[in-house]
Amino acid sequence: IGIIGGADGPTAIFLSSKLAPDLMGAIAISAYSYMALVPVIQPPVMRLLTTQKERLIRMKPARAVSKTEKIVFPISGLLLTTFLVPSALPLLGMLFLGNLLKESTVTKRLADTAKGTLIDIVTILIGLTVGASTQATTFLTAKSVGIFILGAASFFIATFGGVMFVKIINLFLKEGNKINPLIGNAGVSAVPASARVSQVVGLEYDKTNHLLMHAMGPNVAGVIGSAVAAGILLSFLA
């Protein structure tokens, strides 16, 4: 339920396959359903929790990132995961490998295959696997309905927490350095859907205030955070 709240479908499937294989179908469908509903669920929560002044906050442009930093990031991230949360290696290891393939610029063919043909094949296999585990006898149960309801509540809480966390941080920041709370929703793992929601909602109030690239920061952090959370849960509950 916690991982569903983070809107991380692959991680929810991975974790449920280890801890509760009989519930994998219900959990996977719930997670992907709420990922698809990001543009519907998140905007009302974002508007409810922010003021007109907060929605118009302009943030400083992001600094340029060097090629060296782009290459060091996945390597250091993989090493930290190995030492701190080894249970999350199957998830974060693949994330950092894909990042390294792309940013190294010397494995273009492999990067193109990974983000194209390979991911399509894997997606089909995941769909077939999840579909095979959703027979009526195991899927159409009160427990499955409970997962959908709790998953929705978890997703609302994640969005609420992200926006409120930015508002709390802003209490300690000087004027001119404040963060637009509309990017708080992007703290979930639905990349890049929730970052796009930040952009769309922001543009409703200021047509020149582009929040997309600012929102991608917490969005990618959400991917890493949900995988780390899954690793910790797995180490405690397995």
RAGI-V749560 format. One record per residue. RES is the residue in one letter. SS is DSSP state (A for helix, B for strand, O for the rest). OMEGA is omega in whole degrees, -180 to 180 (NA if undefined). NEAR is the number of other C-alpha atoms within 8 Angstrom. Layout:
<<RES;SS;OMEGA;NEAR> <RES;SS;OMEGA;NEAR>>
This chain:
<<I;O;179;9> <G;A;180;7> <I;A;174;12> <I;A;178;16> <G;A;176;17> <G;O;178;14> <A;O;-179;14> <D;O;-177;17> <G;A;-179;11> <P;A;180;7> <T;A;177;12> <A;A;178;13> <I;A;-179;11> <F;A;-176;8> <L;A;-180;11> <S;A;178;12> <S;A;179;9> <K;A;-172;9> <L;A;-177;9> <A;O;-177;9> <P;A;-179;8> <D;A;-179;7> <L;A;-173;11> <M;A;-179;13> <G;A;-179;12> <A;A;-179;12> <I;A;-179;16> <A;A;-179;13> <I;A;178;8> <S;A;-178;12> <A;A;-178;15> <Y;A;177;11> <S;A;-179;8> <Y;A;173;13> <M;A;180;12> <A;A;-177;7> <L;O;179;8> <V;A;-179;12> <P;A;-180;10> <V;A;-173;7> <I;A;-170;9> <Q;A;-176;12> <P;A;179;10> <P;A;179;8> <V;A;-180;11> <M;A;-180;13> <R;A;-178;8> <L;A;-172;6> <L;A;-177;9> <T;O;176;10> <T;O;178;7> <Q;A;-180;7> <K;A;-179;6> <E;A;-179;9> <R;A;-178;12> <L;O;-180;11> <I;O;176;9> <R;O;-178;7> <M;O;180;9> <K;O;178;5> <P;O;178;4> <A;O;179;6> <R;O;176;4> <A;O;-179;4> <V;O;-178;6> <S;O;179;6> <K;A;180;7> <T;A;179;6> <E;A;-179;8> <K;A;180;11> <I;A;-179;11> <V;A;-176;8> <F;A;-179;8> <P;A;180;12> <I;A;180;10> <S;A;178;8> <G;A;179;9> <L;A;180;12> <L;A;178;8> <L;A;178;9> <T;A;-179;12> <T;A;-177;9> <F;A;-172;7> <L;A;-176;6> <V;O;-178;12> <P;A;179;9> <S;A;-178;9> <A;A;-177;14> <L;A;179;13> <P;A;-179;7> <L;A;-176;9> <L;A;178;13> <G;A;179;10> <M;A;178;9> <L;A;-178;8> <F;A;177;12> <L;A;178;9> <G;A;178;10> <N;A;-180;9> <L;A;178;12> <L;A;-178;13> <K;A;-172;10> <E;A;-180;9> <S;O;179;8> <T;O;179;7> <V;O;179;5> <T;O;-174;9> <K;A;-179;9> <R;A;179;6> <L;A;179;8> <A;A;179;11> <D;A;179;9> <T;A;-178;9> <A;A;-176;10> <K;A;-180;8> <G;A;-175;8> <T;A;-175;9> <L;A;-178;9> <I;A;176;9> <D;A;179;8> <I;A;-179;8> <V;A;179;8> <T;A;178;8> <I;A;180;8> <L;A;177;8> <I;A;179;8> <G;A;179;8> <L;A;-179;8> <T;A;179;8> <V;A;179;11> <G;A;-180;9> <A;A;-178;7> <S;O;-177;10> <T;O;174;10> <Q;O;-176;9> <A;A;-177;6> <T;A;-179;6> <T;A;-175;10> <F;A;-177;11> <L;O;-179;9> <T;O;178;8> <A;A;-180;6> <K;A;179;6> <S;A;177;12> <V;A;177;9> <G;A;178;8> <I;A;179;12> <F;A;-178;11> <I;A;179;8> <L;A;177;9> <G;A;177;15> <A;A;179;10> <A;A;179;9> <S;A;-180;13> <F;A;176;13> <F;A;-180;12> <I;A;180;9> <A;A;179;13> <T;A;178;16> <F;A;-178;12> <G;A;-180;9> <G;A;-180;12> <V;A;-179;15> <M;A;180;11> <F;A;177;9> <V;A;180;12> <K;A;178;9> <I;A;178;8> <I;A;-179;8> <N;A;178;10> <L;O;-176;6> <F;O;-179;6> <L;O;178;8> <K;O;177;7> <E;O;-177;5> <G;O;178;5> <N;O;-176;8> <K;O;-179;10> <I;O;177;9> <N;O;-177;13> <P;A;-179;12> <L;A;178;12> <I;A;-179;14> <G;A;179;16> <N;A;-175;16> <A;A;178;17> <G;A;175;14> <V;O;-170;16> <S;O;-177;14> <A;O;-177;14> <V;O;-6;10> <P;O;-173;8> <A;A;-177;10> <S;A;175;14> <A;A;177;17> <R;A;178;9> <V;A;176;12> <S;A;-179;15> <Q;A;-176;12> <V;A;-179;8> <V;A;178;10> <G;A;-179;15> <L;A;177;11> <E;A;-175;7> <Y;A;176;9> <D;O;-174;8> <K;O;-177;8> <T;O;-177;5> <N;O;-176;9> <H;O;-174;9> <L;O;-171;11> <L;A;-175;10> <M;A;174;9> <H;A;-178;9> <A;A;-180;14> <M;A;178;12> <G;A;177;8> <P;A;-180;13> <N;A;177;17> <V;A;176;11> <A;A;177;10> <G;A;177;13> <V;A;-179;13> <I;A;-178;9> <G;A;-180;8> <S;A;178;13> <A;A;177;12> <V;A;178;11> <A;A;179;9> <A;A;179;12> <G;A;179;13> <I;A;178;11> <L;A;-179;9> <L;A;-179;12> <S;A;-180;8> <F;A;-169;6> <L;A;-177;6> <A;O;NA;7>>
